[in-house]
Amino acid sequence: MLDKSLCQEVLACAKRTGADYSEIYMSDDISNGIQYMDGKVESSTSSRNRGVGIRILKGDKCVYAYGNDISREGLLSLANTVADAMGSTDSEVKDIVIKPKKFEIINKILVPANSVEAKRKIDYIRRGYYAAKEYSNEIVQVISGIADTTRHIFVANSDGIYTEDTRSYVRYIMNAIASDGNENQSGYKAPGNHSGYEYIDTLNIEEIAKNVAKQAVTMLHAENCPAGKMPVIMDNGFGGVLFHEACGHSLEATAVGKGNSVFCGKIGEQIANTKLTAIDDGTMPNEWGSININDEGEEPQRIVLIENGILKNYMIDKLGSRRMNMPSTGSGRRQNYTFAPTSRMTNTYIANGTDTREDIFNSVEYGLYAKEMGGGSVNPVTGEFNFAVSEGYIVKNGKIDRPVRGATLIGKGSDILMNIDMISDNMSMAQGMCGSASGSINTNVGQPLLRINQITVGGKE
């Protein structure tokens, strides 16, 4: 931690031209990665990124500057930079008093990354590599990898916060490519956790690898997906990326505070089917998106965004709180010291419902089963989206009929929320990296298996 008296001096300096809030943020990231391909270690990387940022607020105006010099001179230089950018008139600054803040450690680290030798990491990824490679002679390439990041953060601000935290992220990565000599199809999985290497020991690496290879081979022999409007059954886990992108970003203060969301001013209104409840929860122990404290020194919350179809809350950071005249929900996050924080998701999911998997499938006479989702794009202002289905199947008379490829889901987030009319009880999460105004951060997406009663499916006639 930086010296407390130095922090108080720097915070006061940053406020000297009239800012009503000042903040120091430090991050120190140590990242490692190993990739295995063609029967050998293809690459091994290690990096460190450390620096400090200073932010000031005056009303809803924000100024942010960052650098790598954490000496007294360097910090005061940054403080003067942001102060001069805010205004040129010096003002009297009251003494700033900061004190250590205690918080609950919800993400316990048992086997730190720096305690694990490279040999052990290579053994993990070799197991996955060979399990996928041996699945079929149509698997022509397998890339397995493991990555970890240990991040230390420090926050001090003029509200009195003086605190620090250490985070640890571990991820196992499997990618398999199947080919018939004319075209290729791929399978992918990358489970991760906010924990140490004890998490890797809980994974069934061989099963993950075989499922990735199976996905690639299955899609290689799949026919093109037909296009049209139809019901879609979306599997649990990464199916939640659709809600995250098409709806979640539109519930962040980043969009709502600027009036750039279809959900502005709709608290208390029905925006979804009454069966749907959606939650953002940064307090779930050791989940990929969980945090002990956020990047503004506040504790995370369990935020019920939508309850039985009614919009209840937004995700709000400090600056968003000022713009919206609503309290912060502890949602301020950032990639590292080079970004000012803004409102971001943590573990965002659709909660369990009461329908059964059997009932959901039996309800579909003809439609698409989206078992695995891929990437996509969304306009947060309108909620319009386009998402690829990386593994899909046609459903006929309640049964999985045949695999199809090339499917895309096209629609608007506000429409989809109303059209989700059956939700099962097997909620699970999947891990991703979410990019937005404050950089790329760890987020979980999740949902149970559910049915969208009608959506436009792009494909080929």
N, C-alpha and C positions, 0 to 999 in steps of 0.2 A: 504493500500500500504506500501511496505517497504520504509524506509527512503532513500531519493535520494542519499545522500552522501555515505551511506552504500552500496547502489547498485553500485555506481561508483567504490568504493574500491574493492568490490567483483569481478566485471567485469574485472577490471585491473589485479587483482591477477590471475584470470583464464587464462588470456592471456600472462602471464609472460614467458612462454616457447615457444613463437612464434606463437600462434594461431592468426588468422586474424579476428576472430569473437568470441564473448562470449555472453552468454544469461542466464538470470535467469527467471525461470517460476515457479509460485506458483498456486496451485489449492486447493480449499476448497469445498468439496461436502457434502451436507446434503441430504440424501435420505430417503424416507418413502414409505411404501407399506402396503396395507391391502388386504387380500384375503378372499373371502366368499365362503363357500362350505357346503353342507348338512344342509342348513338352518341356519347357524351360522357363525360368524367370525372365520375362521380357523387359521389365523395368522395375526399379526401386527408387522411390523419391522421398525426400524429406525437406521440409521448409519451415521457416519461422517468420512470422509477420507481427511486429510489435510497434505500437505507436499510441498517440493520444489525440483526442479531439476536444474542443471547447465550444459549447453552444450557449447562446444567450437568446432570451425571448423578451419581447416587449409587446404586450397584447398578443395579437396573432402574427406578429412579425418575428422571423427567425433568422439568425446569422450563425453559421457554423464554419469552423476552420480546424484543420488537423495537421499533424506532423509527426516526426520520429524523435524529436529532441525533448526528453523528459527532464532536463535540467531545470533549475529555477529560471535561468535566463530564457530557455526555450519556451517554457510554459507562460511566462509573463509576456513574451513576444506574441504568442498566439492569443493571449487574453487581450492585448492591446489591438491586435488585428481585428478581432470581432467587435471590440468596443468602438473602434474608429469607423467600422462599417455600419454600425447601428446609428451613429450620430457624431457630431463634433463638439457638442456642449457637455462639459464635465458637470456631474451632479454629485451631491453628497451621498455617500454610500454608508448605510448603517453597518455596524459590525456583523459579520456573518459567523454564526456558531454552528459547527457541525459535530456530530457525535456518532460513534459506531452504531450500526443498525444490525440487530440480530434477526435471523429468519430461519425457517425450518428447512433442513436439508432433506428434500424429497427424492433427490436423485443420488443415491449412494453408489460409490465407485469401489468395487472390491478388488479388481485386478487392473491397476493403472496401465495405460498403454506403454509407458516407459519401462515397465517391469517385464515386458514380453519380448523374448528374443526373436530375431528375424526367422530363425529355423522353425520355430513353432508356428509363426504366421504362414510360412511357405507350406508347411504340412497341411494346414487348413485348406489352402487354395488348391494344392495338388489333389486332395481328395475330391473336391468338387470338379476339377478339370477332368479327371479320369472317369468319374461317374457319368458325366455328360458325354464325353467322347465315346465311351463304350456303349451308349444307349442304342445307337444305330449307325450303320455304315454311311448313312446319308448326312450325318453330322460331320461337316468338313472343317469347322473351326470352333474352338471353345476359348473364351477369355474368362478367366476367373481372377478375382482380385479381393484385396482386403484393404480397408482404409480406416485411419483413426485420426482424430483431432482432439488435442487437449487445449482448452481455451481458458485463460485466466482473465477475468474482467474486474474493473474497479470503477466505482461511481462515487463522486462527491458533488453535491449541489447546494445552492443557496437556500433550499428548503430544510437543510440540516442533515441530509443523508451523507453518510460516510461508510461505504461498505464494499465488499469484494466477494467474488465467487469463482470456483473452478468447475468447468464443464468438461465432460468427456463423451465423445461420440465415436461409435464403432460401427462399421458397415461391411457386410459381406456381399460381393458382387459376382453374379453369374450371367454370362451371355453366350448363347449357342447359336450357330448358323447352320441350317440344313440346306442342301443343294441337290438338284437332280441333273446338274450339268448345264441347265438352261437358265434357271432362276434360283434365287435364294429367299429364304424366310428365316426369321430369327425369333428367339425366345429370350426373355430377360427377367431377372429377379434381383433385388438388392435390399434384403432386410437389414435394418439397423436399429440401434438403441442408444439412449443417453445413459451409458454405463461403461464399464470396463470390459476387458476380454472375457469376463465370466459369461457375458451374453453369447459369445460365439459358441461356447460349450453347450448352450441350450439348443442350438440349431441342429436339425437333421440335415447335414450338409449334402449327403448323397441323395436324399429325397428331393431337396431343392434343385439340385443339379439335374436329376432325371426329369423332373417336371418342366424345367426350362428346355431341355432337349426335346421332350415330348411336344411341347408347344410349337417349336420350330418345325418338327417333322409333320405334325398335324396340319399346320398352316401351309406347308409346302404342297400338300395334296388336296387342299381345300379348293372349292370352286369360288368364283366371284360372287359377292353378296348382291342379291337383288336390291333395287332401290324402291323407295316408296314410304308412305306413312304406315306405321305398324306399332303394336305394343313391343316394348323392349324389357327384358329381364336383365337387370344388372347385378353381377355378383358382388359379394361383400369385399371388404378391403379396398383395393385401389380403385374400385368403382366410385369411391368417394371423391375422386379427383374432379368429377363433373360438378358436384356441389361446391367444392373448394374454389374452382375457377369461375363457374358461371354465376354463383351466388355469394360465396364467401367474401371475395374481394369487394363486392358491392355492399357489404355490411361493415367494411373497415372505414374508420374515420378519414383515412387517406382520400377516399372517394366521397363519403357522405358529407364530411366537413366542408368540401368545396362545391357541394351541390351536384356532383357528378355520378349520382347513383339512382337507379330506378326505385330504390327503397327509401329515398329521402323523405322525412316527415311522415313515415308510415308506422311508427311505434303504436301498438295497440290494434292495428288493422290485420285482417286475415290476408296473408300473402302466400299461403301454402295449403295443401290438403290438410284436413283436421287430423289425419293420421301421423303427420310429420312433426317431429321435434328435432331440432338441430342444436348442437352444443359446441363451444370452443372451450377446451379445458387444459390449461397449462400446468395443472397440479397433479397430473396422473404420474405416479412414481416411475421413473426410468423410461418413460416413453420418449420417442425420438424428438418430439416437439416440446417436451416439458422443460421448465426452467425453475430453479430455486428462487431467483429474482430476475426481473426483466432488465433491459438495458437502460432503464431510467432509474434503477434502484428500487423499484416497487415490486411487491409480491404479485405473482400471477393469480388469476381467478378462474373459477368455473363459471362460464358465461352462457346462460341459456339464451340463445339467439332467437329461436323460434320455438314456441310451445303450442302443440296441438294446432298448428297452422297460423298462430298469431305471432307477429313480430314483437319481440320483447326487448331486445337490446342490440346495440352495435358494439364493435370492438374499438376502443378509444385509447389513445395515447395522450401525453400531456398537451401537445400543441392542438391535437384534435379536440381535447376537452375545452380549450379556450374558444376554438372556432364554433363548437356546437353548443356551448354552455351546458355541458353534461359532464358528470364526473368521469375521471379516467377509470378504465377497467383493467389496468395493469398490462396493456397490450403493446407497449412501446418496445420494439425490437430493431436490431440492426445486424448486418453481417460482421462488421468490425469497426475499428476506430475511424475508417475513412468515410463512414456514412453517419449522417444524423439519423436518429431513430424516428420511426413512424409506426402507425398501428399495423400490426401483423397478426396472422393466425398462429396457433400453436398446434394443438391436436383437435382438429375440426371434424365432426362426424354427425351423421344422422343416427339418432338413438334407435334402440330395438323397438320393433312393433310386435303385433300379436298374430300375424299371419304365418302360416307354415310354408316351407319350401314346396311341399307337395301341392298345397292349394294354389300357390302362385303359378307354378308350371301348368297345373290343370286348368287355370283360367285363360290360358293362351291357346287359341285355335291355330293361329299362324303368326309368328313373330320372330324376333331375334334375341338370342341369349348372348349378352356381352360378358364373357368370362374374364377377360383381361382388357383394360383400357390402356391406350397409349397417350401420346401428346395431343395438344390442341391449342386453340386460341379463343380469346373472349374479349369483347368490348364491355368494360365495366359500366360505361354510361348507359348502354342499351340492354346489356345482359345477353347479347347475341353471341353464340358460341359455335364451334366446329371441333369435334373431337374424334380421333381415330380409335377404332376398336382393334386391338392387336390380336385378340383371339375371340372368334365369334362362331355361333352355331345357329342354324335355323331350328326353330321349335315348331312342331306340328302336332296338333291334338294333345298338347300337354307333354310331349316327349321330345327329347333332343333328336333331331333328324339327321343333320349332316353339318360338317364344319364349313364355314365360309370365310373369305378374307376380303380385305379392301373396304370394310364397312366404316362409315363415319356417322356420327350423331350430330344433327344440326337443329338448332332451336334457340329459344330465349330462356334465360334462367327463371324469369317470373312465370312463364308458362309451365316449365318443367316442375316447379314446386307444386303447382296445382294438379299436375297430372300424375304425380307419384301417389298411387292409390292403394298399393299393397306393400307392406313392410314386414319382413320376417324377424327372427330373434337371434341371428348369429353375427352380430356386429363384430367386425375385426378391422384392424388398421394396417395401412401400408405407408412406407416412408418415401419422402421426396424432398427436393430442394425447391423452394419457392422464391422466385425473383420478383422484386418490386422496387419501389423508390429507395428503400434502405438496404438494398443488396439482396444477396442470396442467403436464405436462412433455412434451418431444419424445420420441416413441418410434417405432421402426420395427416393423412386423409383416411376417412373410414365410413363405413355404413354396413348394415345388414344387406342380405340379398333383398332386392325390391323390384317392383314393377312400375314402369312408366306406361300408362295406358295407351298413349299415342305420342309418337315423335317421328320426325322425318329422318329416315335412314338413307344416307347416300351410298351408292354402290354402282352396279352395272345392270342394265335391263337384260 
